Structure formats: C-alpha cells, structure tokens
C-alpha cells in the first residue's frame, strides 16, 4: 500500500476476482473485491466500481464507507475489524443482504427501513446499548449482537429471525421473544440472567446456550419444552464462585445419535436395512417384475407369518401352501446358519455362507435382511418373483425385525402374528425339539414380550393374531418322532375351525370378498400365460359348526371384520362400490369366486 493507507487502482486490480455478468446482464465484469489486512484508511477509489456485488475490507483502519453508496448492486459487505463509528453511513444498495460490522466502534443503531433485503447482520464487539431500527427488516433471519452493552431484549418483535446471538451483554431477563416464531438458535451465554422464564412458545427452537449465567433454581427449567433439540450445551453449569449458593444445572445431553448408533430401535434398523437394499437394487439393470400388477389399486398379494422362534410359523406356511397349492406358494428365505435336523436346502431355507450372503446384498438381490442369533436371514427378490411367475400368492415367515423392514417396501402383505399363550408350555416345547441351547431358549422366551408390546402399542401393525397351541404342536413333535417326514397333526381346515368361530368366519367372508374384487381382477388378468390357477376356484366351505377354541384370548383380539380389512382394501372400498351394478357379468362373477383366495388370507 502506498500514499499512507490509500487504496490505488493497482491494488484493486490485484484483488478483483470472480469474472461474471453484471447485474444488467449486458457486460462481463469482476464481481468480487477482497482487500483484507492492509491498514487501509481511504477507499474512496471504489466509487468507480459500481458493478461490485461482494466487497470485503476486514482488518483495516477504515472510518468512512461512503463509497458503498455508488454500488447499487452490492449484495455482501464485510467491513469487520475497522474503525467505523457511523452506523450504515452510506446510501442503501437495493439488494444488500449480508453485512458484517463486527469489531468496530459503533454505539447507536439507526433506522434500517431502507434495507428491506437485509437477511444477515453481524454487529459483534461494538458499543451498542439498545436494539432499535430493525422493525422493517422483514427478511432478517440472522442477527448477532454479541459482546455489546445491551441490557434489555427488545425491538425484535415479529422479525423472521432463525438465529439470534446476544452473547456477552448485560441482559438480566429473557423477554420479548414470544413473537419470534421462526427462532431456531438462541445464544444468551455470558449474561446476568437469573430466570429461564420467557422461553415459552418457541416451538422451532432447537439450540439454546445459557452458559455462564446466574440461574439459581433448578425448578425454573421444568416448564420449558424444546423441540428438535440437537445441541448438547443447552443449559450448562452455572457460576459457582458467587457468594450466594447457586445450584448448578446439569448439562442436558441429547443422546439420540448415540442411541441410534449403539442401541438402535427396530425402526431405525429397518430403515437402514431398507435403504441399503434399495440403493443396491437401483444399481442393477431395472426390469418390470413379475409381481408388478397393472393397477396401483391392486398390490401383489402376500402373506407374512411372524412370531417368536419355533412358534409354528414355518410349519404353518408349509401346511397352507400344501392344502391350498392352487393359490399359495412358499417363498424360501436365505440364511447363513446351518440346517436343523429335517430341514432341506431350497425347501425350508436356502443355506448359504456368510460371503455368499454379503455378495447377494451387494448385488441388490434382497428385499429385506436381518440378524438373529448371530446369523443372517434374508428374503430375496427371486423368492417372491418365482412365486409371482406362477400366478400365485407368496407366503413367507420371518421375525419381527424382518416385518419392520418389509413394511418400508412397496409390498403390502397381510401380517399374521403367531404368539405363545402359555410360556411354560412353550419352554417345554423348545426343550423337546432339542435344537436350541439355554441361551437361545431364553432369547426366544424374552421376545414374547417384544411381540406383545408391539401389538399393544401399534394397533393395526398385525392384521390378525393366532394363539400358539402348545399341546397341538407337542402332538406334532410326537408325530415327528415316529418317523413322519411331514407334520400330520390335523388338517388345515380343522386348524382354522379351532381358532375361528362360525360368526367370525361369516363376517370375514362377507366383507373381504366384496372389498377385494379389484385386487383379484388385476391379479387374474396379469400374466395370463402363467396364471391358470387364478381362474378356477373351489366353493367356499359352508360349516356353521365351528367351535371357538381360543376363548377370551381371541375375543380380546377380535374386531369387526371391516377393521380387519387391509389398508388397500379400505382405501378403495368406496370406488369399488360405486362401480358395482345390480347386473353382474360372468367375468365379474368369476372374479368374485376368485376372491375367496383373499378370504383365506383374511381368515388367518
């Protein structure tokens, strides 16, 4: 610098940057000038640079900024660490948005009504004693007046502030903040505040700093509700070197991130699992799946059986697919555990190694995966598509973690919970199988409460509940010991009779048949070459002698049939009824007969 701190054209030429179009768009010019730390005192030469949009002059000795009056297109001004005493001592640029006047010698705030575009104003380390002149700054979202001499909070009514910093002032009371509806970050540290009153109704506030204040009573914080809190230093320790006893307020640590990392809930695990498989699947060549139906109103039909370990899920799924092979097919999951006695590869599970399982994940071949007992389990896309290619509904079984993950996908199965009713008998059954260690049995028993809690706290999470009949399963175990390869307990029809009353059966028939015809028609006309099973149907059984074997347990979990209808049936119920006419064509009658297929799912 030459001429005792005067800015010259050569200096300006060296510091210009960002070549671009002028505000009018008619010519190219330099838009940014940055001249920090050069002990400048006179910058009047900048009156000739009318197209500047960003001006940075920090760490100088400037006392006059009247040159800014000749920059109508200026957007950002940084004049921090100078010797300015005049508050906005220039004609207002029309589009000025960000101003930094920190570390200057200003003492009085003037009216800023002419600066209607101002969004960010930093006035730290000055000598302001009051906040004024901001009433017309309707776009101001960031205001910082740290380390001044402000004693009261006022002059901020109805401003759209999102961040307010009043650190290091003389404030004794929190007041006049109730109109700052958009406030998210508030810094009132290093003041003389004695009460937390005044923080009510700030519903978007997520970061509060009240460090180094004089708050005396712990009870003062009881009425404060902080939404979306994400800062660990909300109310730090109070000062302890005062003469009067001051009770320290503990730091409120928001441990959401830590919990999600080290002990994540099932919802978080399921969301991560779904995101992983979705990303890997999108990296593969995209095709139209066989499970994709022509109409969004008709999701691909699936049945998911879930419950604690060894509660009969797999046996029930196999029995269903055997008895109703024209409508259901079993979707075998993949697992990294070894087969139990009697399990067949490809029939019960696909048994693979850990390396093969991880390769399948990276190839986007899974819809959902989960870990249980130190082993991986996963439902592959091919397991579903293989069944869909045959024109059948897919029946699978999985643990609760898998249900959470599958609910994040676009599939809309019916979920049926199988749960033990007598824990002691359930333990005896686990021991009788001889497959499980003591630790595995303890884990299985402990998860009964998890399933019960999920059903209790999330109404509608499961479409229906089937109590686990230990005596019948023990009889099945007895049959296995005689050398039978396949369970031969009772027929599927008798099993259904043992858990459903006749009146309950009739209600399900009446409602689900009428409200499922749209899905059935779509499924029937999808892939005609391989959907031959969907056009023939056995007559609905007519038996009014069904006995309710579950007693009060089933009654407690039984609602009206309309409540048991799945979401997509409820969503389109009115549409279906509007389209129905008194005269039914043969095609519609045929689709009604096919709807018994959905009745079976509703019954379970």
Secondary structure, DSSP 8 states (H G I E B T S, - for coil): -BTTTB--HHHHHHHEEEEEE-TTSSSEEEEEEE--SS---B-GGGGG-TT-SEEE--SS-----GGGGG-TT--EEE--SS---STT-S---TT--EEE--SS--------TT-TT--EEE--SS---S--S-TT-TT--EEE--SS---S--S-TT---SEEE-TTS---S--S-TT-TT--EEE--SS-----TT-TT-TT--EEE--S-----GGGGTT---SS---S-SS------SSS-----------HHHHHHHS--HHHHHHHHHHHHHHHHHTS-----TT--S-TTS---EEEEEESTTSSHHHHHHHHHHHTTTTEEE--EEESS---TT--BTTTEEE--HHHHHHHHHTT-EEEEEEETTEEEEEEHHHHHHHHTTT-EEEEEE-HHHHHHHTTSS---EEEEEEES-HHHHHHHHHHHT---HHHHHHHHHHHHHHHHHHHHSTTSSSEEEEE-HHHHHHHHHHHHTT-SS--SS-HHHHHHHH--HHHHHHHHHHHHHHTHHHHHHHHTSSGGG-GGGG--------------STHHHHHT---HHHHS-HHHHHTHHHHHHH--SS--HHHHHHHHHTHHHHHHHH-
